[in-house]
């Protein structure tokens, strides 16, 4: 699935200003994280964050837009 997520300083301390970003739901956030890291994609965290059973991370696309990923 895909939806828009809102980030602001309260729920994402790395975000200085409120913004909307696309969020992609995947089977394995860890597998995608590792693949993007190998491909040299700009990741916003050193590791995916545990969200109580799911994992979440952010990366920047080639245009500089922030994309969020959530998955097992």
PDB file with one MODEL, atoms N, CA, C and O in Angstrom:
MODEL        1
ATOM      1  N   UNK A   1       0.822  -1.184   0.000  1.00  0.00           N
ATOM      2  CA  UNK A   1       0.000   0.000   0.000  1.00  0.00           C
ATOM      3  C   UNK A   1       0.860   1.239   0.000  1.00  0.00           C
ATOM      4  O   UNK A   1       2.064   1.185   0.254  1.00  0.00           O
ATOM      5  N   UNK A   2       0.233   2.340  -0.285  1.00  0.00           N
ATOM      6  CA  UNK A   2       0.915   3.634  -0.269  1.00  0.00           C
ATOM      7  C   UNK A   2      -0.048   4.689   0.226  1.00  0.00           C
ATOM      8  O   UNK A   2      -1.222   4.676  -0.145  1.00  0.00           O
ATOM      9  N   UNK A   3       0.422   5.600   1.053  1.00  0.00           N
ATOM     10  CA  UNK A   3      -0.397   6.697   1.540  1.00  0.00           C
ATOM     11  C   UNK A   3       0.496   7.880   1.853  1.00  0.00           C
ATOM     12  O   UNK A   3       1.721   7.768   1.812  1.00  0.00           O
ATOM     13  N   UNK A   4      -0.114   9.015   2.165  1.00  0.00           N
ATOM     14  CA  UNK A   4       0.655  10.196   2.543  1.00  0.00           C
ATOM     15  C   UNK A   4       0.769  10.244   4.047  1.00  0.00           C
ATOM     16  O   UNK A   4      -0.212  10.026   4.759  1.00  0.00           O
ATOM     17  N   UNK A   5       1.959  10.527   4.531  1.00  0.00           N
ATOM     18  CA  UNK A   5       2.190  10.662   5.963  1.00  0.00           C
ATOM     19  C   UNK A   5       2.580  12.090   6.283  1.00  0.00           C
ATOM     20  O   UNK A   5       3.210  12.772   5.475  1.00  0.00           O
ATOM     21  N   UNK A   6       2.198  12.535   7.469  1.00  0.00           N
ATOM     22  CA  UNK A   6       2.549  13.886   7.914  1.00  0.00           C
ATOM     23  C   UNK A   6       3.692  13.798   8.903  1.00  0.00           C
ATOM     24  O   UNK A   6       3.654  12.994   9.834  1.00  0.00           O
ATOM     25  N   UNK A   7       4.697  14.613   8.708  1.00  0.00           N
ATOM     26  CA  UNK A   7       5.792  14.706   9.668  1.00  0.00           C
ATOM     27  C   UNK A   7       5.824  16.108  10.223  1.00  0.00           C
ATOM     28  O   UNK A   7       5.611  17.081   9.500  1.00  0.00           O
ATOM     29  N   UNK A   8       6.087  16.205  11.495  1.00  0.00           N
ATOM     30  CA  UNK A   8       6.251  17.505  12.144  1.00  0.00           C
ATOM     31  C   UNK A   8       7.200  17.305  13.315  1.00  0.00           C
ATOM     32  O   UNK A   8       7.491  16.163  13.672  1.00  0.00           O
ATOM     33  N   UNK A   9       7.691  18.379  13.924  1.00  0.00           N
ATOM     34  CA  UNK A   9       8.672  18.233  15.001  1.00  0.00           C
ATOM     35  C   UNK A   9       8.190  17.377  16.179  1.00  0.00           C
ATOM     36  O   UNK A   9       9.012  16.820  16.906  1.00  0.00           O
ATOM     37  N   UNK A  10       6.880  17.264  16.377  1.00  0.00           N
ATOM     38  CA  UNK A  10       6.379  16.456  17.496  1.00  0.00           C
ATOM     39  C   UNK A  10       6.537  14.966  17.246  1.00  0.00           C
ATOM     40  O   UNK A  10       6.932  14.238  18.157  1.00  0.00           O
ATOM     41  N   UNK A  11       6.236  14.476  16.017  1.00  0.00           N
ATOM     42  CA  UNK A  11       6.323  13.039  15.767  1.00  0.00           C
ATOM     43  C   UNK A  11       7.582  12.635  15.012  1.00  0.00           C
ATOM     44  O   UNK A  11       7.845  11.444  14.847  1.00  0.00           O
ATOM     45  N   UNK A  12       8.365  13.610  14.549  1.00  0.00           N
ATOM     46  CA  UNK A  12       9.626  13.319  13.862  1.00  0.00           C
ATOM     47  C   UNK A  12      10.610  14.435  14.184  1.00  0.00           C
ATOM     48  O   UNK A  12      10.639  15.449  13.486  1.00  0.00           O
ATOM     49  N   UNK A  13      11.419  14.266  15.234  1.00  0.00           N
ATOM     50  CA  UNK A  13      12.341  15.331  15.645  1.00  0.00           C
ATOM     51  C   UNK A  13      13.305  15.790  14.559  1.00  0.00           C
ATOM     52  O   UNK A  13      13.834  16.899  14.646  1.00  0.00           O
ATOM     53  N   UNK A  14      13.551  14.965  13.529  1.00  0.00           N
ATOM     54  CA  UNK A  14      14.450  15.353  12.448  1.00  0.00           C
ATOM     55  C   UNK A  14      13.781  16.340  11.495  1.00  0.00           C
ATOM     56  O   UNK A  14      14.444  16.935  10.645  1.00  0.00           O
ATOM     57  N   UNK A  15      12.478  16.512  11.637  1.00  0.00           N
ATOM     58  CA  UNK A  15      11.731  17.396  10.737  1.00  0.00           C
ATOM     59  C   UNK A  15      11.530  18.755  11.387  1.00  0.00           C
ATOM     60  O   UNK A  15      10.786  18.870  12.362  1.00  0.00           O
ATOM     61  N   UNK A  16      12.185  19.790  10.861  1.00  0.00           N
ATOM     62  CA  UNK A  16      12.064  21.131  11.425  1.00  0.00           C
ATOM     63  C   UNK A  16      10.744  21.794  11.034  1.00  0.00           C
ATOM     64  O   UNK A  16      10.227  22.632  11.772  1.00  0.00           O
ATOM     65  N   UNK A  17      10.200  21.422   9.877  1.00  0.00           N
ATOM     66  CA  UNK A  17       8.967  22.020   9.386  1.00  0.00           C
ATOM     67  C   UNK A  17       7.953  20.939   9.049  1.00  0.00           C
ATOM     68  O   UNK A  17       8.332  19.852   8.613  1.00  0.00           O
ATOM     69  N   UNK A  18       6.661  21.223   9.246  1.00  0.00           N
ATOM     70  CA  UNK A  18       5.644  20.239   8.842  1.00  0.00           C
ATOM     71  C   UNK A  18       5.754  19.945   7.346  1.00  0.00           C
ATOM     72  O   UNK A  18       6.039  20.841   6.551  1.00  0.00           O
ATOM     73  N   UNK A  19       5.526  18.681   6.967  1.00  0.00           N
ATOM     74  CA  UNK A  19       5.562  18.309   5.556  1.00  0.00           C
ATOM     75  C   UNK A  19       4.761  17.030   5.348  1.00  0.00           C
ATOM     76  O   UNK A  19       4.528  16.266   6.285  1.00  0.00           O
ATOM     77  N   UNK A  20       4.349  16.814   4.118  1.00  0.00           N
ATOM     78  CA  UNK A  20       3.719  15.562   3.721  1.00  0.00           C
ATOM     79  C   UNK A  20       4.715  14.776   2.893  1.00  0.00           C
ATOM     80  O   UNK A  20       5.463  15.349   2.101  1.00  0.00           O
ATOM     81  N   UNK A  21       4.726  13.477   3.072  1.00  0.00           N
ATOM     82  CA  UNK A  21       5.608  12.652   2.249  1.00  0.00           C
ATOM     83  C   UNK A  21       4.901  11.336   1.952  1.00  0.00           C
ATOM     84  O   UNK A  21       4.101  10.858   2.756  1.00  0.00           O
ATOM     85  N   UNK A  22       5.199  10.754   0.793  1.00  0.00           N
ATOM     86  CA  UNK A  22       4.608   9.451   0.486  1.00  0.00           C
ATOM     87  C   UNK A  22       5.184   8.388   1.416  1.00  0.00           C
ATOM     88  O   UNK A  22       6.371   8.408   1.744  1.00  0.00           O
ATOM     89  N   UNK A  23       4.329   7.466   1.833  1.00  0.00           N
ATOM     90  CA  UNK A  23       4.753   6.344   2.663  1.00  0.00           C
ATOM     91  C   UNK A  23       4.395   5.063   1.931  1.00  0.00           C
ATOM     92  O   UNK A  23       3.273   4.903   1.450  1.00  0.00           O
ATOM     93  N   UNK A  24       5.349   4.159   1.851  1.00  0.00           N
ATOM     94  CA  UNK A  24       5.167   2.894   1.151  1.00  0.00           C
ATOM     95  C   UNK A  24       5.186   1.777   2.182  1.00  0.00           C
ATOM     96  O   UNK A  24       6.075   1.727   3.032  1.00  0.00           O
ATOM     97  N   UNK A  25       4.211   0.882   2.110  1.00  0.00           N
ATOM     98  CA  UNK A  25       4.198  -0.289   2.977  1.00  0.00           C
ATOM     99  C   UNK A  25       4.772  -1.472   2.203  1.00  0.00           C
ATOM    100  O   UNK A  25       4.327  -1.781   1.098  1.00  0.00           O
ATOM    101  N   UNK A  26       5.769  -2.130   2.800  1.00  0.00           N
ATOM    102  CA  UNK A  26       6.444  -3.259   2.162  1.00  0.00           C
ATOM    103  C   UNK A  26       6.452  -4.460   3.104  1.00  0.00           C
ATOM    104  O   UNK A  26       6.217  -4.320   4.305  1.00  0.00           O
ATOM    105  N   UNK A  27       6.722  -5.633   2.551  1.00  0.00           N
ATOM    106  CA  UNK A  27       6.803  -6.836   3.389  1.00  0.00           C
ATOM    107  C   UNK A  27       7.958  -6.753   4.377  1.00  0.00           C
ATOM    108  O   UNK A  27       7.787  -7.028   5.565  1.00  0.00           O
ATOM    109  N   UNK A  28       9.138  -6.370   3.882  1.00  0.00           N
ATOM    110  CA  UNK A  28      10.326  -6.332   4.726  1.00  0.00           C
ATOM    111  C   UNK A  28      11.051  -4.996   4.570  1.00  0.00           C
ATOM    112  O   UNK A  28      11.730  -4.753   3.573  1.00  0.00           O
ATOM    113  N   UNK A  29      10.891  -4.145   5.566  1.00  0.00           N
ATOM    114  CA  UNK A  29      11.596  -2.862   5.552  1.00  0.00           C
ATOM    115  C   UNK A  29      13.103  -3.091   5.608  1.00  0.00           C
ATOM    116  O   UNK A  29      13.863  -2.349   4.985  1.00  0.00           O
ATOM    117  N   UNK A  30      13.539  -4.095   6.337  1.00  0.00           N
ATOM    118  CA  UNK A  30      14.974  -4.391   6.471  1.00  0.00           C
ATOM    119  C   UNK A  30      15.581  -4.748   5.117  1.00  0.00           C
ATOM    120  O   UNK A  30      16.655  -4.253   4.776  1.00  0.00           O
ATOM    121  N   UNK A  31      14.912  -5.594   4.347  1.00  0.00           N
ATOM    122  CA  UNK A  31      15.452  -5.975   3.035  1.00  0.00           C
ATOM    123  C   UNK A  31      15.550  -4.766   2.114  1.00  0.00           C
ATOM    124  O   UNK A  31      16.557  -4.587   1.429  1.00  0.00           O
ATOM    125  N   UNK A  32      14.506  -3.931   2.093  1.00  0.00           N
ATOM    126  CA  UNK A  32      14.549  -2.752   1.236  1.00  0.00           C
ATOM    127  C   UNK A  32      15.612  -1.771   1.711  1.00  0.00           C
ATOM    128  O   UNK A  32      16.320  -1.183   0.893  1.00  0.00           O
ATOM    129  N   UNK A  33      15.733  -1.589   3.026  1.00  0.00           N
ATOM    130  CA  UNK A  33      16.746  -0.707   3.588  1.00  0.00           C
ATOM    131  C   UNK A  33      18.138  -1.150   3.128  1.00  0.00           C
ATOM    132  O   UNK A  33      18.931  -0.341   2.646  1.00  0.00           O
ATOM    133  N   UNK A  34      18.419  -2.434   3.285  1.00  0.00           N
ATOM    134  CA  UNK A  34      19.738  -2.954   2.899  1.00  0.00           C
ATOM    135  C   UNK A  34      19.994  -2.773   1.404  1.00  0.00           C
ATOM    136  O   UNK A  34      21.103  -2.423   1.002  1.00  0.00           O
ATOM    137  N   UNK A  35      18.978  -3.008   0.586  1.00  0.00           N
ATOM    138  CA  UNK A  35      19.138  -2.853  -0.866  1.00  0.00           C
ATOM    139  C   UNK A  35      19.404  -1.396  -1.239  1.00  0.00           C
ATOM    140  O   UNK A  35      20.282  -1.111  -2.054  1.00  0.00           O
ATOM    141  N   UNK A  36      18.646  -0.475  -0.643  1.00  0.00           N
ATOM    142  CA  UNK A  36      18.847   0.944  -0.935  1.00  0.00           C
ATOM    143  C   UNK A  36      20.233   1.396  -0.471  1.00  0.00           C
ATOM    144  O   UNK A  36      20.891   2.188  -1.145  1.00  0.00           O
ATOM    145  N   UNK A  37      20.668   0.890   0.676  1.00  0.00           N
ATOM    146  CA  UNK A  37      22.000   1.234   1.195  1.00  0.00           C
ATOM    147  C   UNK A  37      23.086   0.772   0.231  1.00  0.00           C
ATOM    148  O   UNK A  37      24.020   1.517  -0.066  1.00  0.00           O
ATOM    149  N   UNK A  38      22.959  -0.474  -0.261  1.00  0.00           N
ATOM    150  CA  UNK A  38      23.924  -1.009  -1.228  1.00  0.00           C
ATOM    151  C   UNK A  38      23.957  -0.176  -2.508  1.00  0.00           C
ATOM    152  O   UNK A  38      25.008  -0.020  -3.129  1.00  0.00           O
ATOM    153  N   UNK A  39      22.794   0.359  -2.897  1.00  0.00           N
ATOM    154  CA  UNK A  39      22.696   1.149  -4.120  1.00  0.00           C
ATOM    155  C   UNK A  39      23.117   2.602  -3.931  1.00  0.00           C
ATOM    156  O   UNK A  39      23.092   3.377  -4.888  1.00  0.00           O
ATOM    157  N   UNK A  40      23.508   2.990  -2.704  1.00  0.00           N
ATOM    158  CA  UNK A  40      23.988   4.337  -2.453  1.00  0.00           C
ATOM    159  C   UNK A  40      22.906   5.384  -2.301  1.00  0.00           C
ATOM    160  O   UNK A  40      23.167   6.577  -2.458  1.00  0.00           O
ATOM    161  N   UNK A  41      21.688   4.950  -1.994  1.00  0.00           N
ATOM    162  CA  UNK A  41      20.587   5.893  -1.796  1.00  0.00           C
ATOM    163  C   UNK A  41      20.788   6.615  -0.465  1.00  0.00           C
ATOM    164  O   UNK A  41      21.254   6.016   0.504  1.00  0.00           O
ATOM    165  N   UNK A  42      20.433   7.913  -0.416  1.00  0.00           N
ATOM    166  CA  UNK A  42      20.573   8.701   0.812  1.00  0.00           C
ATOM    167  C   UNK A  42      19.508   8.258   1.814  1.00  0.00           C
ATOM    168  O   UNK A  42      18.321   8.527   1.629  1.00  0.00           O
ATOM    169  N   UNK A  43      19.942   7.577   2.877  1.00  0.00           N
ATOM    170  CA  UNK A  43      19.060   7.126   3.950  1.00  0.00           C
ATOM    171  C   UNK A  43      19.134   8.113   5.103  1.00  0.00           C
ATOM    172  O   UNK A  43      20.186   8.702   5.350  1.00  0.00           O
ATOM    173  N   UNK A  44      18.033   8.297   5.807  1.00  0.00           N
ATOM    174  CA  UNK A  44      17.987   9.281   6.883  1.00  0.00           C
ATOM    175  C   UNK A  44      18.306   8.696   8.252  1.00  0.00           C
ATOM    176  O   UNK A  44      18.454   9.445   9.217  1.00  0.00           O
ATOM    177  N   UNK A  45      18.415   7.372   8.357  1.00  0.00           N
ATOM    178  CA  UNK A  45      18.752   6.716   9.618  1.00  0.00           C
ATOM    179  C   UNK A  45      19.852   5.693   9.362  1.00  0.00           C
ATOM    180  O   UNK A  45      20.026   5.224   8.237  1.00  0.00           O
ATOM    181  N   UNK A  46      20.595   5.349  10.419  1.00  0.00           N
ATOM    182  CA  UNK A  46      21.613   4.300  10.305  1.00  0.00           C
ATOM    183  C   UNK A  46      20.977   2.924  10.203  1.00  0.00           C
ATOM    184  O   UNK A  46      21.532   2.028   9.566  1.00  0.00           O
ATOM    185  N   UNK A  47      19.827   2.749  10.820  1.00  0.00           N
ATOM    186  CA  UNK A  47      19.084   1.489  10.828  1.00  0.00           C
ATOM    187  C   UNK A  47      17.593   1.823  10.824  1.00  0.00           C
ATOM    188  O   UNK A  47      17.207   2.902  11.272  1.00  0.00           O
ATOM    189  N   UNK A  48      16.745   0.912  10.324  1.00  0.00           N
ATOM    190  CA  UNK A  48      15.300   1.132  10.431  1.00  0.00           C
ATOM    191  C   UNK A  48      14.889   1.196  11.909  1.00  0.00           C
ATOM    192  O   UNK A  48      15.463   0.503  12.748  1.00  0.00           O
ATOM    193  N   UNK A  49      13.907   2.020  12.212  1.00  0.00           N
ATOM    194  CA  UNK A  49      13.433   2.163  13.599  1.00  0.00           C
ATOM    195  C   UNK A  49      12.317   1.172  13.886  1.00  0.00           C
ATOM    196  O   UNK A  49      11.400   1.002  13.083  1.00  0.00           O
ATOM    197  N   UNK A  50      12.404   0.515  15.049  1.00  0.00           N
ATOM    198  CA  UNK A  50      11.387  -0.441  15.466  1.00  0.00           C
ATOM    199  C   UNK A  50      10.163   0.335  15.939  1.00  0.00           C
ATOM    200  O   UNK A  50      10.249   1.170  16.840  1.00  0.00           O
ATOM    201  N   UNK A  51       9.034   0.050  15.322  1.00  0.00           N
ATOM    202  CA  UNK A  51       7.782   0.732  15.660  1.00  0.00           C
ATOM    203  C   UNK A  51       6.821  -0.245  16.333  1.00  0.00           C
ATOM    204  O   UNK A  51       5.613  -0.164  16.110  1.00  0.00           O
ATOM    205  N   UNK A  52       7.333  -1.168  17.152  1.00  0.00           N
ATOM    206  CA  UNK A  52       6.497  -2.131  17.848  1.00  0.00           C
ATOM    207  C   UNK A  52       5.983  -3.239  16.948  1.00  0.00           C
ATOM    208  O   UNK A  52       4.777  -3.471  16.875  1.00  0.00           O
ATOM    209  N   UNK A  53       6.883  -3.921  16.268  1.00  0.00           N
ATOM    210  CA  UNK A  53       6.501  -5.017  15.393  1.00  0.00           C
ATOM    211  C   UNK A  53       6.687  -4.706  13.924  1.00  0.00           C
ATOM    212  O   UNK A  53       6.824  -5.618  13.109  1.00  0.00           O
ATOM    213  N   UNK A  54       6.694  -3.453  13.580  1.00  0.00           N
ATOM    214  CA  UNK A  54       6.994  -3.003  12.219  1.00  0.00           C
ATOM    215  C   UNK A  54       8.239  -2.135  12.274  1.00  0.00           C
ATOM    216  O   UNK A  54       8.639  -1.670  13.341  1.00  0.00           O
ATOM    217  N   UNK A  55       8.843  -1.924  11.124  1.00  0.00           N
ATOM    218  CA  UNK A  55      10.027  -1.076  11.043  1.00  0.00           C
ATOM    219  C   UNK A  55       9.761   0.069  10.079  1.00  0.00           C
ATOM    220  O   UNK A  55       9.002  -0.073   9.121  1.00  0.00           O
ATOM    221  N   UNK A  56      10.393   1.203  10.343  1.00  0.00           N
ATOM    222  CA  UNK A  56      10.159   2.423   9.593  1.00  0.00           C
ATOM    223  C   UNK A  56      11.491   3.098   9.307  1.00  0.00           C
ATOM    224  O   UNK A  56      12.382   3.122  10.156  1.00  0.00           O
ATOM    225  N   UNK A  57      11.620   3.646   8.106  1.00  0.00           N
ATOM    226  CA  UNK A  57      12.784   4.467   7.778  1.00  0.00           C
ATOM    227  C   UNK A  57      12.413   5.452   6.680  1.00  0.00           C
ATOM    228  O   UNK A  57      11.354   5.343   6.062  1.00  0.00           O
ATOM    229  N   UNK A  58      13.291   6.406   6.448  1.00  0.00           N
ATOM    230  CA  UNK A  58      13.105   7.420   5.415  1.00  0.00           C
ATOM    231  C   UNK A  58      14.321   7.432   4.501  1.00  0.00           C
ATOM    232  O   UNK A  58      15.439   7.126   4.914  1.00  0.00           O
ATOM    233  N   UNK A  59      14.071   7.795   3.239  1.00  0.00           N
ATOM    234  CA  UNK A  59      15.164   8.016   2.304  1.00  0.00           C
ATOM    235  C   UNK A  59      14.776   9.157   1.378  1.00  0.00           C
ATOM    236  O   UNK A  59      13.608   9.540   1.303  1.00  0.00           O
ATOM    237  N   UNK A  60      15.761   9.697   0.675  1.00  0.00           N
ATOM    238  CA  UNK A  60      15.502  10.763  -0.291  1.00  0.00           C
ATOM    239  C   UNK A  60      15.555  10.198  -1.700  1.00  0.00           C
ATOM    240  O   UNK A  60      16.455   9.430  -2.036  1.00  0.00           O
ATOM    241  N   UNK A  61      14.579  10.585  -2.527  1.00  0.00           N
ATOM    242  CA  UNK A  61      14.602  10.180  -3.931  1.00  0.00           C
ATOM    243  C   UNK A  61      15.556  11.096  -4.692  1.00  0.00           C
ATOM    244  O   UNK A  61      16.071  12.047  -4.105  1.00  0.00           O
ATOM    245  N   UNK A  62      15.808  10.846  -5.970  1.00  0.00           N
ATOM    246  CA  UNK A  62      16.765  11.672  -6.720  1.00  0.00           C
ATOM    247  C   UNK A  62      16.415  13.164  -6.773  1.00  0.00           C
ATOM    248  O   UNK A  62      17.300  13.995  -6.973  1.00  0.00           O
ATOM    249  N   UNK A  63      15.144  13.508  -6.596  1.00  0.00           N
ATOM    250  CA  UNK A  63      14.727  14.913  -6.612  1.00  0.00           C
ATOM    251  C   UNK A  63      14.831  15.565  -5.236  1.00  0.00           C
ATOM    252  O   UNK A  63      14.575  16.761  -5.099  1.00  0.00           O
ATOM    253  N   UNK A  64      15.208  14.784  -4.204  1.00  0.00           N
ATOM    254  CA  UNK A  64      15.324  15.315  -2.852  1.00  0.00           C
ATOM    255  C   UNK A  64      14.064  15.174  -2.015  1.00  0.00           C
ATOM    256  O   UNK A  64      14.030  15.626  -0.870  1.00  0.00           O
ATOM    257  N   UNK A  65      13.022  14.552  -2.569  1.00  0.00           N
ATOM    258  CA  UNK A  65      11.804  14.319  -1.794  1.00  0.00           C
ATOM    259  C   UNK A  65      12.042  13.207  -0.787  1.00  0.00           C
ATOM    260  O   UNK A  65      12.736  12.233  -1.079  1.00  0.00           O
ATOM    261  N   UNK A  66      11.465  13.353   0.397  1.00  0.00           N
ATOM    262  CA  UNK A  66      11.601  12.328   1.422  1.00  0.00           C
ATOM    263  C   UNK A  66      10.489  11.305   1.257  1.00  0.00           C
ATOM    264  O   UNK A  66       9.313  11.660   1.177  1.00  0.00           O
ATOM    265  N   UNK A  67      10.868  10.029   1.207  1.00  0.00           N
ATOM    266  CA  UNK A  67       9.939   8.922   1.101  1.00  0.00           C
ATOM    267  C   UNK A  67      10.066   8.095   2.370  1.00  0.00           C
ATOM    268  O   UNK A  67      11.175   7.828   2.833  1.00  0.00           O
ATOM    269  N   UNK A  68       8.925   7.684   2.937  1.00  0.00           N
ATOM    270  CA  UNK A  68       8.923   6.875   4.153  1.00  0.00           C
ATOM    271  C   UNK A  68       8.538   5.445   3.805  1.00  0.00           C
ATOM    272  O   UNK A  68       7.728   5.203   2.911  1.00  0.00           O
ATOM    273  N   UNK A  69       9.136   4.504   4.529  1.00  0.00           N
ATOM    274  CA  UNK A  69       8.867   3.084   4.295  1.00  0.00           C
ATOM    275  C   UNK A  69       8.483   2.453   5.634  1.00  0.00           C
ATOM    276  O   UNK A  69       9.117   2.708   6.658  1.00  0.00           O
ATOM    277  N   UNK A  70       7.442   1.630   5.612  1.00  0.00           N
ATOM    278  CA  UNK A  70       6.992   0.907   6.793  1.00  0.00           C
ATOM    279  C   UNK A  70       6.806  -0.555   6.416  1.00  0.00           C
ATOM    280  O   UNK A  70       6.210  -0.858   5.382  1.00  0.00           O
ATOM    281  N   UNK A  71       7.308  -1.458   7.240  1.00  0.00           N
ATOM    282  CA  UNK A  71       7.143  -2.878   6.952  1.00  0.00           C
ATOM    283  C   UNK A  71       7.688  -3.762   8.041  1.00  0.00           C
ATOM    284  O   UNK A  71       8.323  -3.289   8.984  1.00  0.00           O
ATOM    285  N   UNK A  72       7.438  -5.054   7.907  1.00  0.00           N
ATOM    286  CA  UNK A  72       7.873  -6.041   8.889  1.00  0.00           C
ATOM    287  C   UNK A  72       9.353  -6.282   8.852  1.00  0.00           C
ATOM    288  O   UNK A  72       9.867  -7.091   9.624  1.00  0.00           O
TER     289      UNK A  72
ENDMDL
END
